Amino acid sequence: MSFNILEELTLQDVAIKITDGTHSTVKNNINGKCYLLSAKNIKNGQIVIQESDRKIDLDTMSKLNKRTNMDTGDVLITTVGTLGESALIKDRNLNYEFQRSVAIIKPDTSKILPEFLYYMTLSNDFKSQVEGYSSGSVQKCLFLGAINSIKIKIPAIAVQKKISEMLTSLDEKIEVNNQINKNLEKMAKAIYKSWFIDFEPFQEGEFLDSEIGMIPKGWKVGPVENFFEISIGKTPPRKESIWFSKDRKDVKWVSITDMGKSGLYIFDTNERLTSEAISKHNIKIIPAETVLLSFKLTIGRISITSDDVTTNEAIAHFKNDKNNINEYLYYFLKNFNFDSLGNTSSIATAVNSKVIKRMKILVPEDKVLNDFHYIVSKIMIKIKNNEIENQKLESIRDTLLPKLMSGEIRIPIEE
């Protein structure tokens, strides 16, 4: 069977239904057992649910589902903010619905397999069409009419099945690494909580009163700017496209969206800055192993740089000459209640850089930091190595798809 026989159809042609999540205002129900999710919950092909997400009861979810008919095998696409992030629903017993920022595509399986449709959403051609159909100057949107019009080329079902099987085998390895990393993160978080919130290893020692309560003797409390050099990123004039690049030779430019897509470490960015932009606009280059914190629009995303980067002005950088404090800082920020900082903007959710610099931090004595670093740095290295492997697997997967579609790489199909 030839791989070159491709039929070009629109998403509307291959879908039973294309809709989006609820447009209604649904209040958080703290006793709810189900979740109302949004675009931010679609990350790297996964549906990521956190305990802090909006909860709804089963009755509310059932009412919402009557409209969407969302079910296993549907493909999700983000339509507000970060456009074109996608995921395939694999869960058998759904305990979530979505807000309007996510489109729900129910594939006609006589024409296209759910797995194959999902992989098509990862293709450069699909992403290019999403970008072309997007609208909005402040916040990008992708309307359902545009989604209906997106064109894809599909082979016969038997070919779709073989291609999907090959790519799924790579995704399964990625998911294994993701699960390992989740467990490693739980371990590191548990150690942090035991040592620096519950003070379990230090109960036999002397405690002194401080502005944040009783703390072990010898530990310090103060604004983060007393312990770290804190800088803020910068954006060149957006109307002058000459400063921005997709060239991998240029310097990575981290956005909050990039942080949302990353794991523990930032490995890649959607955009880069030219050397001329960095020089002309006096933009700081941030070295590897710097902790980043978002403090505008989406407050509280935390990542660590894997190499030299720049960032936009919504991201703060925390640097310290000590090589034993990064792990502690990362989990301190992960556990910090950013709601306690309030909101210093009347336009959008944000705090200003002065507030960030004045955040109170508890800093243990050096011996404790060294012990924590010794244990947790090993965990974080394992996480980093798994993330690096996932980057390679994703690259192989995304390179394979167009070659399989074009017939450049052939796999046997039973007639």
C-alpha positions in Angstrom: 0.0 0.0 0.0 1.5 3.4 -1.0 2.2 6.0 1.6 1.9 8.7 -1.1 -1.9 8.5 -1.5 -3.0 11.4 0.7 -6.4 13.0 0.8 -6.6 16.6 1.9 -9.5 17.4 4.1 -10.5 20.0 6.7 -11.0 19.2 10.3 -14.7 19.7 9.8 -14.6 16.9 7.2 -13.1 14.4 9.5 -14.9 15.3 12.8 -18.3 14.3 14.1 -18.3 17.4 16.2 -16.1 20.4 17.0 -17.0 22.5 20.0 -15.4 24.2 22.9 -15.7 24.2 26.7 -18.3 26.0 28.7 -18.9 29.7 28.2 -20.7 30.0 31.5 -19.3 31.2 34.8 -18.9 28.2 37.0 -18.0 28.8 40.7 -15.4 26.8 42.5 -16.9 24.1 44.7 -14.3 23.2 47.3 -16.2 19.9 48.0 -16.4 19.0 44.3 -14.8 15.7 43.2 -14.4 16.8 39.5 -12.5 19.6 37.8 -13.2 22.5 35.4 -10.0 22.9 33.5 -8.7 25.4 31.0 -5.9 25.9 28.4 -3.2 26.0 31.1 -4.0 22.4 31.9 -2.9 21.2 28.4 0.9 20.8 28.6 3.2 18.9 26.3 0.5 16.5 25.1 -0.8 15.9 28.6 -3.9 16.9 30.6 -2.3 18.1 33.8 -4.6 18.4 36.8 -3.5 20.0 40.1 -5.3 20.1 43.4 -5.5 23.9 43.2 -7.6 23.7 39.9 -11.2 24.7 40.0 -13.5 22.0 41.4 -17.0 21.2 40.4 -19.5 18.5 41.6 -20.6 15.5 39.5 -24.0 17.0 38.7 -22.4 20.2 37.2 -19.9 18.1 35.2 -22.8 16.0 33.8 -24.6 19.1 32.7 -21.5 20.5 31.0 -20.9 17.2 29.3 -24.4 17.2 27.8 -23.2 20.1 25.6 -19.7 18.9 24.8 -20.2 15.1 24.7 -16.5 15.0 25.5 -15.2 11.4 25.8 -12.2 9.1 25.4 -10.5 9.6 22.0 -11.4 13.2 21.6 -8.6 15.6 20.7 -8.1 18.9 22.6 -6.7 22.1 21.2 -6.0 25.3 23.2 -7.7 28.4 21.7 -6.8 31.3 24.0 -3.4 32.6 25.0 -1.0 29.8 24.0 -2.6 28.5 20.9 -2.4 25.0 19.4 -1.3 23.0 22.4 -3.0 19.7 22.0 -3.7 16.5 23.9 -5.6 13.2 23.3 -8.1 12.1 25.9 -7.0 8.7 27.1 -8.8 8.5 30.4 -11.7 6.0 30.6 -13.6 7.6 33.4 -13.5 11.4 33.0 -13.6 13.6 36.1 -13.1 16.9 34.3 -14.6 19.3 31.7 -13.1 22.4 30.1 -13.7 26.1 29.9 -14.1 27.9 26.5 -10.3 28.2 26.1 -10.1 24.6 24.9 -11.6 23.2 21.7 -12.9 19.6 21.7 -12.7 17.6 18.4 -14.6 14.3 18.2 -13.0 12.4 15.3 -15.0 10.4 12.8 -13.0 7.1 13.2 -14.2 5.9 9.8 -12.0 8.6 8.3 -9.3 9.4 10.9 -7.9 7.6 14.0 -7.9 9.7 17.2 -4.1 9.0 17.7 -3.3 10.0 14.2 -5.3 13.2 14.5 -3.4 14.1 17.7 -0.1 13.5 15.9 -1.2 15.7 13.0 -1.8 18.6 15.5 1.9 18.4 16.4 3.0 18.9 12.7 4.6 22.1 11.6 2.0 22.5 8.9 -0.8 22.3 11.5 0.9 24.8 13.8 1.5 27.2 10.9 -2.2 27.2 10.1 -3.1 27.8 13.7 -0.8 30.8 13.8 -2.3 32.0 10.5 -5.9 31.8 11.7 -5.2 33.4 15.1 -6.6 36.8 15.9 -6.3 39.4 18.6 -3.6 41.9 19.5 -3.6 41.7 23.3 -4.5 38.0 23.7 -4.4 35.6 20.8 -7.5 33.6 20.1 -8.4 30.8 17.7 -12.1 30.6 16.9 -14.1 27.4 16.1 -14.8 28.5 12.6 -11.1 28.7 11.9 -10.5 25.3 13.5 -13.1 23.8 11.2 -11.2 25.2 8.2 -7.7 23.8 9.1 -6.6 21.4 6.4 -4.8 18.1 7.0 -3.6 15.4 4.7 -4.5 11.9 5.7 -3.6 8.4 4.3 -5.7 5.3 4.5 -6.7 4.0 7.9 -4.3 1.1 7.8 -1.4 3.5 7.2 -2.7 5.9 10.0 -2.6 2.9 12.3 1.0 2.0 11.6 2.2 5.5 11.8 0.4 6.0 15.1 1.8 2.8 16.6 5.4 3.9 15.8 4.9 7.4 17.3 3.0 6.1 20.3 6.0 3.8 21.2 8.1 7.0 21.6 5.4 8.8 23.5 5.1 5.8 25.9 8.8 6.1 26.8 8.3 9.9 27.3 5.4 9.2 29.6 7.5 6.7 31.6 10.1 9.4 32.1 7.5 11.9 33.1 6.1 9.6 35.7 9.6 8.9 37.1 10.1 12.6 37.3 6.8 13.2 39.1 7.8 10.6 41.7 11.3 12.2 42.1 9.7 15.7 42.5 7.4 14.3 45.2 10.5 12.9 47.0 12.3 16.3 46.9 9.2 18.2 48.0 8.7 15.8 50.9 12.3 16.3 52.0 11.9 20.1 51.8 8.6 20.1 53.8 10.2 17.8 56.5 13.3 20.0 56.9 12.1 23.6 56.3 8.4 23.7 57.1 8.0 21.1 59.8 11.7 21.3 61.0 11.6 17.6 61.8 15.4 16.9 61.8 16.0 20.0 64.1 13.4 19.4 66.9 16.2 18.7 69.4 17.9 22.0 68.8 17.3 25.5 70.1 14.6 27.6 68.4 14.4 31.4 68.4 11.5 33.7 67.6 11.5 35.6 64.2 9.2 37.7 62.1 7.8 34.4 60.5 7.6 32.5 63.7 9.9 30.1 65.6 13.0 29.0 63.6 16.2 27.0 64.4 19.0 29.0 66.0 21.5 30.3 63.4 19.0 30.5 60.5 18.2 33.9 59.0 15.0 35.6 57.7 15.0 38.6 55.4 14.0 39.9 52.0 15.2 37.7 49.1 17.3 40.6 47.7 19.5 40.3 50.8 20.6 36.8 49.7 20.2 36.9 45.9 21.0 39.2 43.1 17.6 39.7 41.4 17.3 41.0 37.9 14.4 41.4 35.5 14.2 40.5 31.8 13.4 42.8 28.9 11.5 42.8 25.6 12.8 44.7 22.6 10.1 46.8 20.7 7.6 44.3 19.4 6.8 46.3 16.3 10.5 46.0 15.2 10.7 42.3 14.1 14.4 42.6 13.3 15.2 41.9 17.0 13.4 38.6 17.1 14.5 35.3 15.6 13.7 31.6 15.2 17.4 30.8 14.4 18.9 28.3 16.8 22.2 30.2 16.7 20.6 33.2 18.4 20.0 33.5 22.2 17.0 31.9 23.7 14.3 34.3 24.9 12.2 32.9 27.7 8.5 33.8 28.0 5.9 32.7 30.6 4.5 30.4 27.9 7.9 28.7 27.6 8.0 28.3 31.3 4.5 26.7 31.2 5.7 24.2 28.7 8.9 23.3 30.5 9.5 20.9 33.3 12.1 21.6 36.0 14.5 23.0 33.4 14.1 25.3 30.4 15.6 23.7 27.3 14.0 25.6 24.5 12.0 28.7 23.7 9.6 29.7 21.0 11.5 32.8 20.1 15.1 34.0 20.3 16.8 37.4 20.3 19.6 38.4 17.9 22.9 39.5 19.2 22.1 43.0 17.8 18.9 43.1 20.0 20.8 42.2 23.1 23.5 44.8 22.5 21.2 47.6 21.3 18.6 47.2 24.1 21.1 46.3 26.9 19.4 43.0 27.6 21.0 40.8 30.3 22.1 37.3 29.4 21.3 34.9 32.2 23.7 32.0 32.9 22.8 28.3 33.3 21.5 27.1 36.6 19.7 30.4 37.3 16.2 30.1 39.0 13.5 32.0 37.1 10.1 33.2 38.5 7.2 34.6 36.6 5.5 37.5 38.4 3.0 39.0 35.8 -0.2 37.6 34.3 0.7 34.1 35.5 2.4 34.5 38.8 4.5 31.7 40.4 5.9 29.7 37.5 9.4 28.5 38.4 12.1 27.1 36.1 15.8 26.7 36.1 17.9 27.6 33.0 19.9 24.9 31.3 22.1 27.3 29.4 22.5 31.0 28.7 19.2 32.7 28.0 17.4 36.0 28.0 13.8 36.6 29.3 11.0 39.0 28.9 10.1 41.6 31.6 7.6 39.4 33.3 10.3 37.1 34.6 12.7 37.6 37.5 16.1 35.9 37.8 17.6 34.8 41.1 21.4 34.5 41.2 23.8 33.6 44.0 27.5 32.8 44.0 26.9 29.8 46.3 26.5 26.5 44.5 24.6 24.9 47.4 21.5 27.1 47.5 19.7 26.6 44.1 17.8 23.5 45.1 16.6 25.2 48.3 15.5 28.3 46.5 13.6 26.3 43.8 11.5 24.5 46.4 11.1 27.6 48.6 9.5 29.3 45.6 7.5 26.2 44.8 6.0 26.3 48.3 5.5 30.1 48.5 2.0 31.5 48.7 2.1 34.1 46.0 -1.5 35.2 46.7 0.0 36.7 49.9 1.8 39.3 47.8 -1.5 40.8 46.6 -1.9 42.5 43.2 -0.2 45.7 42.3 -1.8 46.1 38.8 -5.3 47.4 38.0 -5.0 46.0 34.5 -3.9 42.4 35.0 -2.8 40.0 37.6 0.7 41.1 38.6 3.1 42.2 41.3 5.9 44.5 40.7 9.6 43.7 41.0 10.0 45.7 44.3 7.5 43.3 45.9 9.3 40.3 44.5 12.6 41.6 45.9 11.0 42.2 49.3 9.6 38.6 49.6 10.6 37.2 53.0 12.8 34.1 52.8 14.1 31.7 55.5 17.7 30.8 54.9 19.2 27.9 56.9 22.8 27.9 58.0 25.4 26.6 55.5 25.8 23.1 56.9 22.0 22.4 56.5 22.1 23.9 53.0 25.0 21.7 52.1 23.2 18.6 53.4 20.0 19.5 51.5 22.1 20.2 48.4 23.9 16.9 48.6 20.7 14.9 48.7 18.3 16.9 46.5 20.9 17.9 43.8 21.1 14.1 42.9 17.4 13.9 42.5 17.3 17.0 40.3 20.1 15.7 38.1 18.1 12.6 37.5 15.1 14.7 36.6 17.2 16.8 34.3 18.6 13.7 32.5 15.1 12.4 32.0 14.0 15.7 30.6 17.0 15.8 28.2 16.1 12.3 27.0 12.5 13.4 26.5 13.7 16.3 24.4 15.5 13.9 22.1 12.6 11.5 21.9 10.2 14.4 21.0 12.6 15.5 18.3 12.7 12.0 16.8 8.9 11.8 16.9 8.4 15.2 15.3 11.0 14.4 12.6 9.5 11.0 11.8 6.0 12.2 11.2 6.6 14.2 7.9 8.9 11.5 6.6 6.3 8.8 7.3 3.6 10.9 5.7 5.6 11.6 2.6 6.7 8.0 2.1 10.4 8.9 2.6 10.3 6.3 5.4 8.2 3.3 4.5 6.8 0.7 6.9 5.1 -2.6 5.7 1.3 -2.6 5.5 -0.6 -5.8 5.0 -2.8 -5.6 1.8 
